[in-house]
């Protein structure tokens, strides 16, 4: 591969990796706002507002002026100065918050979380780069993700409560061993924690107009402080969503660039190849590259079963020789819309159309697969067909008087309305009995194939072939068996009715 393409590939992957890391990190910030109280410095002065930020950080209360901890937890009534309380009752306040939650006043930040998750799912990478996504995910897991600075983390608080209960202590210390942080008398800790959780999930927040009227945030009642905090968090999450959208745009641009680099990589590989093999779907997908390569010779295998449009789109201005290989006397293309096939001849392949217009074609006349007895049945279809000497020496089938024979019966078919198919119980029973007989002649189950023209008969025969005795015998529809072969074929034609709408064995 050219060094330029390698360098572009590396740079694009590195940019994608960094962008995904930023998206994951930002989504993590949004989710963490539900897990505790965000530090005022994490929310930022731009979100809180210059006046309110200074009011929060530099209170007029002499008791807090020299406090060096996080002001927002003190402001919300859950800091150290609040938890070492003077015995005031807190049950009324907690019950009021719980009642609001029970009445359905819930925080709707879940919508923000869901939008963030949807953004992550809309990444635009091609399937061939799936391995890169796995590699990228593994690299992200090896890195320690950055987290939002929480002034109070409820997960850590829960862990501390469990440790306190295990040790039999009566307080929680959310600080260092030197006594810093905040403490809760044991009888209040659970209610206080639930109060914080309830306040975090409520959707009652201040409006922008209400916030603009606030001069001193410390003058607000505790309920309004929480409403103002939820306004800040909602505004903060919206700013993060805008940031994620900008990352998403960059991610999609780089994903498209990666796709283009991959195409250049494929183009280089195809230009150096002597033969390029692909399906018609692949040819349509890489049509731009094919037009740049301009192959001189194009060979289409099974051309009689391919829609003409699928072949035409693969041809380029550099094509000098088109070779179509197929058999127009077998299956035709299968357009999705039946009306278009019948009314506009879309079921006629380019191969058949060229043949009908008397273009020169070469027909293979020597067959290497069928017994002469079977090949003789094809005379009215392939009058020039000849047998190779190798098919003259096939061993006879054991236990039967002839290598090919037809069984005539008068047992009528059954029509199945649910799947618009047909079945014949007599033929199914007879076919299974014949299989059992052939297996008793020491044939391996893999040497026997049952072919039928209807799915209804296919299911009926399978139902009559219990395992493990018949395990290995293949039962298939005619269309699925085309081009294949086996030592012994049993064909069930199914149709038998008084209206003489019966299926004839033509091939």
C-alpha positions in Angstrom: 0.0 0.0 0.0 1.3 3.5 -0.8 2.8 5.3 2.2 0.5 8.3 1.7 -2.6 6.0 2.1 -1.1 4.4 5.2 -0.5 7.8 6.7 -4.0 9.0 6.0 -5.4 5.8 7.4 -3.5 6.2 10.6 -4.4 9.9 11.0 -8.1 9.3 10.3 -8.2 6.4 12.8 -6.4 8.5 15.5 -8.9 11.4 14.9 -11.8 9.0 15.2 -10.4 7.5 18.4 -9.9 11.0 20.0 -13.4 12.2 18.9 -15.1 9.1 20.3 -13.2 9.6 23.5 -14.5 13.1 23.8 -18.1 12.0 23.0 -17.9 9.2 25.7 -16.4 11.6 28.2 -19.1 14.3 27.6 -21.9 11.8 27.7 -20.4 10.5 31.0 -20.6 14.1 32.4 -24.3 14.2 31.6 -25.0 10.9 33.3 -22.9 11.9 36.4 -25.2 14.9 37.1 -27.8 12.3 38.3 -25.3 10.6 40.7 -24.5 13.5 42.9 -24.0 17.3 43.4 -21.8 18.9 40.7 -19.1 21.2 41.9 -19.8 24.9 41.1 -16.4 25.1 39.3 -17.4 22.1 37.1 -20.7 23.7 36.2 -18.8 26.9 35.4 -19.3 30.6 35.8 -20.7 30.9 32.2 -23.6 28.6 33.2 -24.2 29.9 36.6 -23.8 33.5 35.6 -21.1 36.0 36.8 -23.3 37.6 39.5 -24.7 34.4 40.9 -21.3 32.7 40.8 -19.7 35.5 42.9 -22.7 35.5 45.2 -22.3 31.8 45.7 -18.6 31.7 46.2 -18.3 34.8 48.5 -21.3 34.8 50.9 -22.1 37.6 53.3 -22.4 35.1 56.2 -19.3 35.5 58.4 -19.6 31.8 59.3 -19.0 30.8 55.6 -16.6 33.6 54.4 -13.5 31.6 55.4 -14.9 28.2 54.4 -12.5 26.5 51.9 -14.7 23.7 50.8 -17.4 23.4 48.1 -19.9 26.2 48.5 -22.7 24.6 46.5 -23.2 21.7 49.0 -23.4 24.3 51.9 -25.8 26.4 49.8 -28.0 23.4 49.2 -28.1 22.6 52.9 -26.1 19.4 52.8 -22.7 20.6 53.8 -20.8 20.2 57.0 -22.3 23.2 58.7 -25.8 21.7 58.0 -25.2 18.1 59.0 -23.8 18.8 62.4 -27.1 20.3 63.3 -28.6 21.6 66.4 -31.3 18.9 66.6 -33.9 20.7 64.3 -36.5 18.2 62.9 -35.8 17.3 59.3 -38.6 14.8 58.8 -41.1 17.4 57.5 -38.8 18.6 54.8 -37.8 15.1 53.7 -41.4 13.9 53.6 -42.4 17.0 51.6 -39.8 16.1 49.0 -40.8 12.5 48.9 -44.5 13.5 48.4 -43.5 15.6 45.4 -41.7 12.7 43.9 -44.7 10.3 44.5 -47.0 12.9 42.9 -45.0 12.6 39.6 -42.8 15.7 39.7 -39.8 13.8 38.3 -36.7 15.1 36.6 -36.8 14.7 32.8 -33.0 14.6 32.3 -33.5 11.0 31.2 -34.5 12.5 27.8 -31.1 14.1 27.6 -29.4 10.8 28.5 -31.4 9.0 25.8 -30.5 11.6 23.2 -26.8 11.3 24.1 -27.1 7.5 23.7 -28.8 7.9 20.3 -26.0 10.2 19.2 -23.4 7.5 20.0 -25.4 4.9 18.0 -25.5 7.1 14.9 -21.8 6.7 14.2 -21.3 6.3 10.4 -18.6 3.6 9.9 -18.7 1.0 7.1 -19.1 -2.7 8.0 -15.6 -3.4 6.8 -14.3 -1.2 9.7 -16.1 -3.2 12.3 -12.8 -4.6 13.5 -11.5 -1.1 14.0 -14.5 -0.3 16.2 -13.7 -3.3 18.4 -10.1 -2.3 18.6 -11.2 1.3 19.4 -13.5 0.1 22.2 -10.8 -2.0 23.7 -8.5 0.9 23.7 -11.1 3.1 25.4 -11.6 0.4 28.1 -7.9 0.4 28.9 -8.0 4.2 29.4 -9.3 5.5 32.7 -12.3 7.8 31.8 -12.3 11.4 33.0 -15.2 12.1 35.4 -17.2 15.2 36.3 -16.0 16.7 39.6 -18.8 16.0 42.0 -18.9 17.9 45.2 -21.0 15.0 46.6 -21.1 11.5 45.1 -24.1 9.4 46.1 -22.4 6.2 45.1 -19.5 6.9 47.4 -21.9 7.9 50.1 -23.7 4.6 49.8 -20.4 2.8 50.2 -19.5 4.8 53.2 -22.9 4.0 54.8 -22.2 0.3 54.3 -18.8 0.6 55.9 -20.2 2.5 58.8 -22.9 -0.2 59.4 -20.3 -3.0 59.1 -18.1 -1.2 61.6 -21.0 -0.4 64.0 -20.3 3.3 64.0 -22.8 6.1 64.3 -21.7 8.6 61.7 -20.5 9.1 58.1 -17.4 11.0 57.4 -17.1 12.1 53.7 -13.7 13.5 54.0 -10.1 12.8 54.9 -9.0 11.0 58.0 -8.2 14.4 59.7 -11.8 15.0 60.3 -12.5 17.2 57.3 -15.7 16.8 55.3 -19.2 16.5 56.6 -20.8 14.2 59.2 -24.3 13.0 59.7 -25.7 11.6 62.9 -26.6 8.0 62.2 -30.4 8.4 62.8 -30.6 11.1 60.0 -28.1 9.8 57.4 -30.6 7.6 55.4 -33.3 10.3 55.3 -30.8 12.9 54.3 -29.4 10.7 51.5 -33.0 10.0 50.2 -33.7 13.7 50.4 -30.8 14.4 48.1 -31.8 11.7 45.6 -35.4 13.0 45.5 -34.2 16.5 44.9 -32.0 15.4 42.0 -34.8 13.7 40.1 -37.4 16.4 40.5 -38.3 18.4 37.4 -39.4 21.5 39.2 -36.9 24.2 38.3 -36.7 27.9 38.0 -37.5 29.7 34.8 -35.0 32.0 33.1 -37.1 35.0 34.2 -37.1 33.8 37.9 -33.3 33.3 37.8 -32.8 36.8 36.4 -34.6 38.3 39.4 -32.3 36.6 41.9 -29.6 39.0 43.3 -28.2 37.0 46.3 -28.4 33.2 45.9 -28.0 32.8 49.7 -31.2 34.8 50.4 -33.3 32.1 48.7 -35.2 29.5 50.6 -33.9 26.0 50.5 -36.6 24.8 48.1 -35.8 27.6 45.7 -32.1 26.9 45.9 -32.7 23.4 44.7 -34.9 24.8 41.9 -32.1 27.1 40.9 -29.6 24.3 41.0 -31.7 22.1 38.8 -32.0 25.1 36.3 -28.2 25.3 36.3 -27.8 21.5 35.7 -30.4 21.5 32.9 -28.6 24.4 31.2 -25.3 22.7 31.8 -26.5 19.4 30.2 -27.9 21.3 27.2 -24.5 22.9 26.6 -22.9 19.5 26.8 -25.4 18.2 24.2 -24.5 21.0 21.8 -20.8 20.0 22.3 -21.7 16.4 21.6 -23.5 17.4 18.4 -20.4 19.2 17.2 -18.3 16.1 18.1 -20.8 14.0 16.2 -20.4 16.1 13.1 -16.7 15.8 13.2 -17.0 12.1 13.8 -19.2 11.6 10.7 -16.8 13.6 8.6 -13.9 11.5 9.7 -15.9 8.3 9.2 -16.6 9.4 5.7 -12.9 10.2 5.2 -12.0 6.8 6.6 -14.4 5.2 4.1 -12.7 7.1 1.3 -9.2 6.0 2.5 -10.4 2.4 2.6 -11.7 2.7 -1.0 -8.3 4.1 -2.0 -6.7 1.1 -0.3 -9.0 -1.3 -2.2 -8.4 0.5 -5.4 -4.7 0.1 -5.1 -5.1 -3.6 -4.4 -7.4 -4.1 -7.4 -5.2 -2.1 -9.7 -2.3 -4.5 -8.9 -4.5 -7.7 -9.4 -4.6 -9.7 -12.6 -8.2 -10.9 -11.9 -10.9 -9.1 -9.9 -13.8 -11.3 -8.7 -17.0 -9.9 -7.2 -20.8 -10.4 -7.1 -23.1 -8.1 -9.1 -24.0 -6.4 -5.8 -20.3 -5.9 -5.1 -19.8 -4.5 -8.6 -22.6 -2.0 -8.0 -21.0 -1.0 -4.7 -17.6 -0.5 -6.2 -18.8 0.9 -9.5 -16.7 4.1 -9.1 -13.5 2.1 -8.7 -14.4 -0.2 -11.6 -14.8 2.9 -13.8 -11.4 4.1 -12.7 -9.7 0.7 -13.3 -11.5 0.1 -16.6 -11.1 -3.6 -17.0 -10.7 -4.7 -20.6 -12.5 -8.1 -20.2 -15.6 -8.7 -18.2 -16.9 -12.2 -17.6 -20.4 -12.8 -16.1 -21.1 -16.3 -14.8 -24.8 -17.5 -14.6 -25.6 -14.6 -16.8 -29.0 -16.0 -17.8 -30.1 -15.6 -14.1 -28.9 -12.0 -13.7 -31.1 -8.9 -14.4 -29.9 -7.0 -17.4 -29.5 -3.8 -15.4 -27.1 -5.5 -13.0 -24.8 -6.4 -15.9 -25.0 -3.1 -17.7 -24.1 -1.1 -14.5 -20.8 -3.1 -14.2 -19.6 -2.3 -17.7 -17.2 0.6 -18.1 -15.9 2.6 -21.0 -12.8 0.5 -21.1 -14.6 -2.8 -21.6 -13.5 -4.3 -24.9 -14.8 -7.9 -24.5 -17.9 -9.0 -22.6 -18.3 -12.8 -22.0 -21.7 -14.0 -20.8 -21.8 -17.6 -19.5 -25.2 -19.2 -18.7 -28.2 -21.2 -19.9 -31.3 -19.3 -20.9 -33.2 -22.6 -21.0 -33.1 -22.8 -17.2 -34.0 -20.3 -14.5 -34.6 -16.7 -15.5 -33.9 -13.6 -13.3 -36.4 -13.0 -10.5 -37.5 -9.4 -10.3 -39.0 -8.3 -7.0 -42.2 -6.9 -8.7 -44.0 -9.7 -10.6 -46.0 -7.1 -12.7 -42.9 -5.5 -14.0 -41.5 -8.9 -14.9 -44.5 -9.9 -17.0 -45.6 -6.5 -18.4 -42.1 -5.1 -19.2 -40.1 -8.2 -19.7 -37.7 -7.5 -16.9 -37.4 -11.3 -16.3 -35.5 -11.6 -19.7 -31.8 -11.4 -19.1 -29.3 -9.7 -21.3 -28.0 -13.2 -22.1 -31.4 -14.4 -23.4 -32.1 -11.1 -25.3 -28.8 -11.4 -27.1 -29.6 -15.0 -28.0 -33.1 -14.1 -29.2 -31.6 -11.4 -31.4 -29.4 -14.0 -33.1 -26.0 -12.8 -31.8 -23.4 -15.5 -32.2 -23.0 -17.8 -29.2 -21.1 -21.0 -28.5 -22.9 -23.9 -26.9 -21.0 -26.5 -24.9 -22.0 -29.9 -26.3 -20.0 -32.4 -24.2 -21.5 -33.2 -20.8 -19.6 -34.9 -17.9 -22.2 -35.4 -15.2 -25.3 -37.4 -16.3 -25.7 -41.0 -17.1 -26.5 -41.6 -20.8 -30.0 -42.7 -19.8 -30.7 -39.4 -18.1 -29.0 -37.3 -20.8 -31.3 -38.9 -23.4 -34.2 -37.2 -21.7 -32.7 -33.8 -22.6 -32.7 -34.4 -26.3 -35.7 -32.2 -27.0 -34.0 -29.3 -25.0 -30.3 -29.9 -26.0 -30.4 -31.8 -29.3 -26.7 -31.5 -29.9 -25.7 -32.8 -26.4 -23.0 -35.5 -26.3 -21.7 -37.7 -23.5 -18.2 -37.7 -22.3 -16.6 -41.2 -22.1 -16.3 -40.9 -18.3 -20.2 -41.1 -17.8 -20.3 -44.3 -19.8 -18.7 -46.3 -16.9 -20.9 -45.3 -13.9 -21.8 -48.3 -11.7 -25.4 -49.4 -11.6 -27.6 -48.6 -8.6 -27.9 -51.6 -6.3 -31.2 -53.1 -5.6 -33.1 -51.8 -8.5 -33.6 -53.1 -12.1 -33.0 -49.8 -13.8 -30.8 -46.7 -13.1 -33.7 -44.4 -14.1 -37.4 -45.1 -13.8 -40.8 -43.3 -13.3 -43.5 -44.3 -10.9 -47.1 -43.6 -12.0 -49.9 -43.4 -9.4 -53.4 -42.1 -9.0 -53.3 -40.7 -5.5 -54.5 -37.1 -5.4 -52.6 -34.2 -4.0 -53.6 -31.9 -1.1 -53.8 -28.2 -1.5 -52.5 -26.1 1.5 -54.2 -22.8 1.7 -51.9 -21.4 4.4 -48.8 -21.3 2.2 -50.4 -21.7 -1.2 -48.4 -24.9 -1.8 -49.2 -28.6 -2.6 -48.3 -31.9 -1.1 -49.0 -35.6 -1.8 -49.1 -37.9 1.1 -48.6 -41.1 -1.0 -45.5 -39.7 -2.7 -44.1 -38.7 0.7 -44.6 -42.1 2.2 -43.3 -43.9 -0.9 -40.2 -41.7 -1.1 -39.4 -42.4 2.6 -39.8 -46.1 2.0 -37.6 -46.0 -1.1 -34.9 -44.1 0.9 -35.0 -46.8 3.6 -34.7 -49.5 1.0 -31.6 -47.8 -0.6 -30.0 -47.4 2.8 -30.4 -51.1 3.3 -28.3 -51.6 0.1 -25.3 -50.2 2.0 -25.6 -46.7 0.6 -24.5 -43.8 2.8 -27.3 -41.2 3.6 -25.1 -38.4 2.1 -25.3 -40.2 -1.3 -29.1 -39.7 -1.4 -31.0 -36.4 -2.2 -34.7 -35.9 -2.3 -35.8 -33.1 -4.6 -39.4 -31.7 -4.7 -41.2 -28.9 -6.5 -43.2 -27.6 -3.6 -42.4 -26.5 0.0 -45.5 -28.2 1.3 -44.1 -31.5 0.1 -40.7 -30.7 1.4 -42.0 -30.3 5.0 -44.2 -33.4 4.7 -41.3 -35.5 3.6 -39.1 -34.2 6.4 -41.8 -35.0 8.8 -41.7 -38.6 7.7 -37.9 -38.9 8.0 -37.2 -39.6 11.7 -33.7 -39.3 13.0 -31.2 -40.8 13.5 -31.9 -43.5 10.9 -32.4 -41.0 8.0 -29.9 -38.5 9.3 -27.7 -37.2 6.5 -30.3 -37.5 3.7 -30.8 -34.1 2.1 -34.3 -32.9 1.2 -34.5 -29.7 -0.9 -36.5 -27.7 -3.3 -35.7 -27.9 -7.1 -34.6 -24.2 -7.2 -32.1 -24.7 -4.4 -30.6 -27.8 -6.0 -29.8 -26.3 -9.4 -26.3 -26.9 -10.4 -25.6 -29.5 -7.8 -25.4 -33.3 -8.1 -25.5 -36.5 -6.1 -25.2 -40.3 -6.6 -29.0 -40.9 -6.2 -31.8 -38.4 -6.8 -35.4 -39.0 -5.9 -37.8 -36.5 -7.5 -41.3 -35.9 -6.1 -43.4 -34.0 -8.6 -46.5 -33.9 -6.2 -49.2 -32.9 -8.6 -52.0 -35.4 -9.2 -55.6 -34.2 -9.6 -58.8 -34.8 -11.6 -58.5 -31.5 -13.4 -55.2 -32.8 -15.0 -53.3 -29.7 -13.8 -50.3 -31.9 -13.3 -46.6 -31.1 -13.4 -44.6 -32.8 -16.2 -41.0 -33.8 -15.8 -39.1 -31.7 -18.4 -35.7 -31.5 -16.7 
